[in-house]
């Protein structure tokens, strides 16, 4: 991968990390906000909080993967599958720059 390509991915990852940091912080504030809104039932409030917590957990996992990808950029292993050591194709990195594995290995992981 060229230095320009690596820099492009680094910038994308940093932008994503910053956006996730803000979104997670906002979700944490909403979840800890307590109290019911006017007209909101206990069931609705509980369901809404459960959904917000699930979204926060998902975003935290992506945030973790982004941080790992940034470290991989620093050490020179970005774009290399951590399962098979093969190259992760550019189209996959363009779609999911924080992915740690190639498509083949992702398929194997999902099947397990």
C-alpha positions as CSV (number, residue, x, y, z in Angstrom):
1,X,0.0,0.0,0.0
2,X,1.3,3.5,-0.8
3,X,1.9,6.1,1.8
4,X,-0.9,8.2,0.3
5,X,-3.4,5.3,0.6
6,X,-2.3,4.7,4.2
7,X,-2.7,8.4,5.0
8,X,-6.2,8.3,3.5
9,X,-7.2,5.4,5.7
10,X,-5.6,7.0,8.8
11,X,-7.7,10.1,8.2
12,X,-10.9,8.1,7.7
13,X,-10.2,6.2,10.8
14,X,-9.5,9.3,12.9
15,X,-12.6,11.0,11.6
16,X,-14.6,7.9,12.5
17,X,-13.0,7.6,15.9
18,X,-13.9,11.3,16.7
19,X,-17.5,10.8,15.5
20,X,-17.9,7.7,17.6
21,X,-16.4,9.4,20.6
22,X,-19.1,12.1,20.4
23,X,-21.9,9.7,19.6
24,X,-21.0,7.4,22.5
25,X,-20.8,10.3,24.9
26,X,-24.2,11.6,23.7
27,X,-25.7,8.1,24.2
28,X,-24.2,7.8,27.7
29,X,-25.8,11.1,28.6
30,X,-29.2,10.0,27.2
31,X,-29.1,6.6,29.0
32,X,-28.1,8.1,32.3
33,X,-30.7,11.0,31.9
34,X,-33.4,9.1,33.9
35,X,-37.0,10.4,34.2
36,X,-39.8,9.8,31.8
37,X,-40.7,12.3,29.1
38,X,-44.3,13.6,29.1
39,X,-46.6,10.8,27.8
40,X,-43.9,8.2,27.9
41,X,-44.8,4.8,29.5
42,X,-42.5,2.7,31.6
43,X,-42.4,0.0,29.0
44,X,-41.6,2.5,26.2
45,X,-38.8,4.1,28.3
46,X,-37.3,0.7,29.2
47,X,-37.4,-0.4,25.6
48,X,-35.9,2.8,24.4
49,X,-33.1,2.6,26.9
50,X,-32.5,-1.0,26.0
51,X,-32.2,0.0,22.3
52,X,-29.9,2.9,23.2
53,X,-27.7,0.6,25.3
54,X,-27.5,-1.9,22.4
55,X,-26.5,0.9,20.0
56,X,-23.9,2.1,22.4
57,X,-22.4,-1.4,22.8
58,X,-22.2,-1.7,19.0
59,X,-20.6,1.7,18.6
60,X,-18.1,0.9,21.4
61,X,-17.1,-2.3,19.5
62,X,-16.6,-0.4,16.3
63,X,-14.6,2.2,18.3
64,X,-12.4,-0.6,19.7
65,X,-11.8,-1.9,16.1
66,X,-11.0,1.6,14.9
67,X,-8.4,2.0,17.7
68,X,-6.8,-1.4,16.8
69,X,-6.7,-0.4,13.1
70,X,-5.0,2.9,14.0
71,X,-2.4,0.9,15.9
72,X,-1.9,-1.5,13.0
73,X,-1.3,1.6,10.8
74,X,1.4,2.7,13.2
75,X,3.2,-0.7,13.3
76,X,2.8,-1.4,9.6
77,X,0.4,-4.3,9.6
78,X,-2.7,-2.4,8.4
79,X,-4.4,-4.2,5.5
80,X,-3.0,-7.5,6.5
81,X,-5.6,-10.1,7.7
82,X,-4.9,-11.0,11.3
83,X,-6.2,-14.6,10.8
84,X,-4.5,-15.7,7.6
85,X,-1.8,-12.9,7.1
86,X,-3.1,-12.4,3.6
87,X,-3.8,-8.9,2.1
88,X,-7.3,-7.4,2.7
89,X,-8.5,-6.2,-0.6
90,X,-8.9,-2.4,-1.1
91,X,-12.6,-2.6,-1.8
92,X,-13.1,-4.1,1.7
93,X,-10.9,-1.5,3.4
94,X,-12.7,1.2,1.5
95,X,-16.0,-0.1,2.8
96,X,-14.8,-1.0,6.4
97,X,-11.4,0.6,7.0
98,X,-11.3,-0.9,10.6
99,X,-11.8,-4.5,9.5
100,X,-9.1,-6.8,10.9
101,X,-9.7,-9.7,8.5
102,X,-10.2,-10.5,4.9
103,X,-13.6,-11.5,3.4
104,X,-12.7,-15.2,3.5
105,X,-11.7,-15.2,7.1
106,X,-14.7,-13.0,8.1
107,X,-16.9,-15.7,6.5
108,X,-15.2,-18.4,8.5
109,X,-15.6,-16.3,11.7
110,X,-19.3,-15.8,11.0
111,X,-19.8,-19.5,10.4
112,X,-18.3,-20.5,13.7
